[in-house]
Each structure stands twice: as C-alpha cells, then as structure tokens.
C-alpha cells in the first residue's frame, strides 16, 4: 500500500551526521545547542539504531541542558550514548 500525500504533505526522514562501518560508534549526531529536548529527529534515529542494533552517539556541548524526557528516553535505550564535549572556537 502506498501512502497518499497531498502537495503539502511529505514523508519525514532523518539522517545522522556521520555513519561508520568500523569503529566504536556506528552513527553520530552532533548538536550545538544550549538546551536539548526529545525531538522527532532524535527519537527516530535512536529507535532506528535500536532496531538495527547499532551504537549511536549524540554529542552536545558541555553546558547543554538535557530535558528530563530525553534523559528518561536515553535510559530506556541501551545502544545510545550522550557525550558532552568542549566546543573549539575557530579563528
């Protein structure tokens, strides 16, 4: 069955920032924000990583505040890791 779309409706899709075949993490998503919430993009990519049993890394700046909903969501998904990194300023 093919879904019907009008000209205003489009099918959603998301891609990670980086995909690796070899290495510790197979998929990486980099977010440069001060607050991170559970968005459709994060939810979709985490669920897909769980289904395919791939390691998934979400990288955020050190000062980023993570919403309680996202923290709970990440606890329930064992293939996903949240990593806080320092942001380098380019000259």
VENGISUL-V453576 format. One line per field, one symbol per residue. phi: phi as a letter, one per 30 degrees, with the letter a starting at -180 (. if undefined). psi: psi as a letter, one per 30 degrees, with the letter a starting at -180 (. if undefined). burial: I if it has 24 or more other C-alpha atoms within 12 Angstrom, else O. A space follows every 50 residues. Layout:
# VENGISUL-V453576
phi->???
psi->???
burial->???
This chain:
# VENGISUL-V453576
phi->.cdcbddccbddabbddbbccckdcdbbbcbcbcbbcdceddeddddddd dchcdbcccbdeddccddddddddddcddcbcbcbdcdddc
psi->kkkkkaffklkklkklekkkeklekfkkkkkilfkkljleeeeeeeeeee efhkkkkkkllegkkkleeeeeeeefjffkkkkklkkkkk.
burial->OOOOOOOOOOOOOOOIOOOOOOOOIIIIIIIOOOOIOOOOOIIOIIIOIO OOOIIIIIIIOOOOOIOOOIOOIIOOIOIIIIOOOOOOOOO
